[in-house]
Amino acid sequence: MSESRPRIRWHIVVFLAPAVLVYTAVMILPLFDTLRLALYDEVEGERVFVGLANFRILFGDPLWSDAFWNALANNFWFFLIHMAVQNPIGIALAAILSHPRLRFAALYRSAIFIPTILSFVIVGFAWKLILSPIWGIAPGMLDAIGLRSLFAPWLGREETALTTLALISVWQFVGIPMMLIYAALLSIPEEILEAGECDGVTGLSAFWKIKLPLILPAIGIISILTFVGNFNAFDLIYAAQGALAGPDFSTDILGTLLYRTFFGFQLQLGDPHMGSAVASAMFAVILIGVCIYLFGIQTRIRRYQL
Amino acid sequence: MPAARQSPLNSFAAHAALIAYTLIALFPVFVIVINSFKSRQAIFREPLALPDAESFSLIGYQTVMKQGDFALYFQNSLIVTLASLFFILLFGAMAAFALSEYRFRGNLLMGLYLALGIMIPIRIGTVAILQMMVATGLVNTLWALILVYTAQGLPLAVFILSEFMRQVSDDLKNAGRIDGLSEYRIFFRLVVPLVRPALATVAVFNMIPIWNDLWFPLILAPAEEVKTLTLGSQVFIGQFVTDWNAVLSALSLAILPVLVLYVIFSRQLIRGLTSGAVK
C-alpha cells in the first residue's frame, strides 16, 4: 500500500462491525423490507407488485378503512389522555418531591415508580379484576364513600373502555415523567431560586415563573417519548381486552390492528402485505410526530444556559 | 406546593399528596398479592382483608405449579434478558469506543445512522423480522428474541456510552499506547472499567422492557418450550380466567421477580434516570 493512501485501521472495523451488523440486519433492513412489502400483494400464491393499492384499500375501502380510521382516532385519544393526565401528574409529583427539605423523598419516589416496572400483562389483568363487577372491589370502595351509583363496568362499555385503559396506562407510566422532571428540577441552581426569593417570587409563583420555563425542554422530551410509546402500544390492550380490542373494537389502536391484520384472528386470515401497510402507516405517523418535535418544537423552546 | 420552603402546613400538604398517590400506585399490587393467599370464598367475601388463619389458602399456587411450567418460563426469560444485555453492552461499548475514540471518514454519519433507532420502534419492522426468522430457522428459538432485543437496545446504548467514553482521559489511553498495549487491550483493560457506571445504567434501562415484552415472544417464540414468563403468564391467565385463585397466584408470581430486580437495582435505575443520561 502506498504512503499517500491511509491504511485501513482494522481495529475500527472490528469495533464497529458487530453492532452495525446486528442493528442493520435485524432493525434497519426489516424496517425497509416491511415498507417494501406494503407495495406487494399475493395473487394465486405469487407475490406481485401492486403499487399503492394496499394503501388505497386501507384508507378507502370501507371493509378496511373503517377499522383503520377507528384505530387511528382511538390512538389519538389514547395519546391525548396521556398528555392531559399523565404528564401534569408527573410534573406535580416531581415538583413536590424536589422540595429540598422533604423527608422520605427517596421512599416516595421508589414506591411511585413501582407500577412502571410491572409488565402490561400484570397491569392489565390486575385492573381488570379490580374493576370487575363480579369481584366488587371497585363498587365496594365507591360504596364506602357513598358513591356507589357512579360505578359501571367501565372496561365493558364502549363509551368508557378506551378512556379507562388510557387511565390505567397513565397509572402505570406516571413514574417516567416524574423522574425526568425531577432530574430537571434538581439541576436548577439554588442561586436562581434565591434571587427569585429576594424579588418576592416564592411558592407557587416561583414554580410557574422560574422553574416551569427552565424545565420546558424536559417536558418536550417527555411529550415525544409519550407520543412514540403510545403509537406503538399494543401489550396493555391485548392483555386486558384481547386481540379483538373489545367491546366492538372500541379500544382498537394501531398496534392491535397491526397484530390482527398480520396474524389474523378467528375467521380472518393473516395478511403480511396488508400488515405491512398498517405498519407503514404507523411508521409515517411516528415519523411525522418526531419531525414536528425536532423541527417545530425543539428548535423553538428557549434553552437557558444554567 | 412546589416551594413549600418553610411553612409546616405546606409540608403537611406535600406529604398528604405524596402518600395519597403512593397508595394509588401500590393499591392494585397489594390487593392482588394478599388475595392470592386466600381461599376462594374469602376472595369474594372480604377482598380487602388480609389473609388470616381461617381464610389462608395456597390452592392457587398449587394449581399454578401443577398446570403451568413457570420454572421453565422463568429460565427462558432469564436467558433472553441476560444474553441480550450482554450483547447490548459488549457490542454497544465497542461501537461507542470506535465512534468516540477514532477520527475516520464517516464517523458522524455512522453515529447518526446508529442513533436513528432511538426514536423508531423496532416493532414497525415485525412483518419482515418474522419472515427473516422463518427463513433462517430461528423462529421459536430464544436466539430470535435475543437478536431482536440486542438490535433494539443498541442505538440508545451506543449513544449513552459514547457520551461517557468521551470523558475518559486521553493521557491514560496514550500512556497505554506508549506501553505497547494494542487498541483492543486499551478498550478492555482501560476504558471499560472506567465506564462501568454507564454500563450499569444502560443495563438497567434495557432490563425491564426486555423482561416485560409481550409482542415479540408472542410473534417470534410462542412455542411452549421457549415461552417467556410474560407470555407464559398471559397464556396461563387466559386459560384459567375463571379460576380466580390461580389467576391471582400467577399474577403474584409474575410480579415477584421484577420486584426483586427493582429492589436490587432501583438505586442504579433512579440514578440513571435522574443523571440526565437520556437527553
Chai-1 contact restraints between the chains, C-beta under 6 A:
chainA,res_idxA,chainB,res_idxB,connection_type,confidence,min_distance_angstrom,max_distance_angstrom,comment,restraint_id
A,H11,B,E183,contact,1.0,0.0,6.0,A-B,restraint_1
A,I12,B,A98,contact,1.0,0.0,6.0,A-B,restraint_2
A,I12,B,Y102,contact,1.0,0.0,6.0,A-B,restraint_3
A,I12,B,F104,contact,1.0,0.0,6.0,A-B,restraint_4
A,F15,B,M94,contact,1.0,0.0,6.0,A-B,restraint_5
A,F15,B,F97,contact,1.0,0.0,6.0,A-B,restraint_6
A,F15,B,A98,contact,1.0,0.0,6.0,A-B,restraint_7
A,L16,B,A95,contact,1.0,0.0,6.0,A-B,restraint_8
A,L16,B,A98,contact,1.0,0.0,6.0,A-B,restraint_9
A,P18,B,F91,contact,1.0,0.0,6.0,A-B,restraint_10
A,A19,B,F91,contact,1.0,0.0,6.0,A-B,restraint_11
A,A19,B,A95,contact,1.0,0.0,6.0,A-B,restraint_12
A,A19,B,L154,contact,1.0,0.0,6.0,A-B,restraint_13
A,V22,B,T150,contact,1.0,0.0,6.0,A-B,restraint_14
A,V22,B,A151,contact,1.0,0.0,6.0,A-B,restraint_15
A,Y23,B,A151,contact,1.0,0.0,6.0,A-B,restraint_16
A,Y23,B,L154,contact,1.0,0.0,6.0,A-B,restraint_17
A,V26,B,L147,contact,1.0,0.0,6.0,A-B,restraint_18
A,V26,B,V148,contact,1.0,0.0,6.0,A-B,restraint_19
A,V26,B,A151,contact,1.0,0.0,6.0,A-B,restraint_20
A,M27,B,G117,contact,1.0,0.0,6.0,A-B,restraint_21
A,M27,B,I122,contact,1.0,0.0,6.0,A-B,restraint_22
A,M27,B,A151,contact,1.0,0.0,6.0,A-B,restraint_23
A,P30,B,G125,contact,1.0,0.0,6.0,A-B,restraint_24
A,P30,B,A128,contact,1.0,0.0,6.0,A-B,restraint_25
A,P30,B,I129,contact,1.0,0.0,6.0,A-B,restraint_26
A,L31,B,I124,contact,1.0,0.0,6.0,A-B,restraint_27
A,L31,B,G125,contact,1.0,0.0,6.0,A-B,restraint_28
A,D33,B,A128,contact,1.0,0.0,6.0,A-B,restraint_29
A,T34,B,G125,contact,1.0,0.0,6.0,A-B,restraint_30
A,T34,B,V127,contact,1.0,0.0,6.0,A-B,restraint_31
A,T34,B,A128,contact,1.0,0.0,6.0,A-B,restraint_32
A,L37,B,V127,contact,1.0,0.0,6.0,A-B,restraint_33
A,A95,B,P2,contact,1.0,0.0,6.0,A-B,restraint_34
A,I96,B,M1,contact,1.0,0.0,6.0,A-B,restraint_35
A,I96,B,A14,contact,1.0,0.0,6.0,A-B,restraint_36
A,I96,B,A17,contact,1.0,0.0,6.0,A-B,restraint_37
A,H99,B,A4,contact,1.0,0.0,6.0,A-B,restraint_38
A,Y108,B,L18,contact,1.0,0.0,6.0,A-B,restraint_39
A,Y108,B,T22,contact,1.0,0.0,6.0,A-B,restraint_40
A,S110,B,S266,contact,1.0,0.0,6.0,A-B,restraint_41
A,A111,B,T22,contact,1.0,0.0,6.0,A-B,restraint_42
A,I112,B,T22,contact,1.0,0.0,6.0,A-B,restraint_43
A,I112,B,A25,contact,1.0,0.0,6.0,A-B,restraint_44
A,P115,B,A25,contact,1.0,0.0,6.0,A-B,restraint_45
A,I117,B,I208,contact,1.0,0.0,6.0,A-B,restraint_46
A,I117,B,V258,contact,1.0,0.0,6.0,A-B,restraint_47
A,I117,B,Y262,contact,1.0,0.0,6.0,A-B,restraint_48
A,S119,B,N212,contact,1.0,0.0,6.0,A-B,restraint_49
A,S119,B,T230,contact,1.0,0.0,6.0,A-B,restraint_50
A,V121,B,T230,contact,1.0,0.0,6.0,A-B,restraint_51
A,V121,B,S233,contact,1.0,0.0,6.0,A-B,restraint_52
A,V121,B,Q234,contact,1.0,0.0,6.0,A-B,restraint_53
A,I122,B,L251,contact,1.0,0.0,6.0,A-B,restraint_54
A,I122,B,A254,contact,1.0,0.0,6.0,A-B,restraint_55
A,I122,B,I255,contact,1.0,0.0,6.0,A-B,restraint_56
A,F125,B,I237,contact,1.0,0.0,6.0,A-B,restraint_57
A,F125,B,L251,contact,1.0,0.0,6.0,A-B,restraint_58
A,A126,B,P28,contact,1.0,0.0,6.0,A-B,restraint_59
A,A126,B,I32,contact,1.0,0.0,6.0,A-B,restraint_60
A,I130,B,P28,contact,1.0,0.0,6.0,A-B,restraint_61
A,I137,B,P47,contact,1.0,0.0,6.0,A-B,restraint_62
A,M179,B,L273,contact,1.0,0.0,6.0,A-B,restraint_63
A,A183,B,T274,contact,1.0,0.0,6.0,A-B,restraint_64
A,A183,B,G276,contact,1.0,0.0,6.0,A-B,restraint_65
A,T202,B,A3,contact,1.0,0.0,6.0,A-B,restraint_66
A,G203,B,A3,contact,1.0,0.0,6.0,A-B,restraint_67
A,A206,B,A3,contact,1.0,0.0,6.0,A-B,restraint_68
A,F207,B,P2,contact,1.0,0.0,6.0,A-B,restraint_69
A,N232,B,P121,contact,1.0,0.0,6.0,A-B,restraint_70
A,N232,B,R123,contact,1.0,0.0,6.0,A-B,restraint_71
A,F234,B,W215,contact,1.0,0.0,6.0,A-B,restraint_72
A,D235,B,L214,contact,1.0,0.0,6.0,A-B,restraint_73
A,F262,B,V127,contact,1.0,0.0,6.0,A-B,restraint_74
A,P272,B,V127,contact,1.0,0.0,6.0,A-B,restraint_75
A,G275,B,V127,contact,1.0,0.0,6.0,A-B,restraint_76
A,S276,B,V127,contact,1.0,0.0,6.0,A-B,restraint_77
A,A279,B,I124,contact,1.0,0.0,6.0,A-B,restraint_78
A,M282,B,I124,contact,1.0,0.0,6.0,A-B,restraint_79
A,F283,B,I124,contact,1.0,0.0,6.0,A-B,restraint_80
A,V290,B,M119,contact,1.0,0.0,6.0,A-B,restraint_81
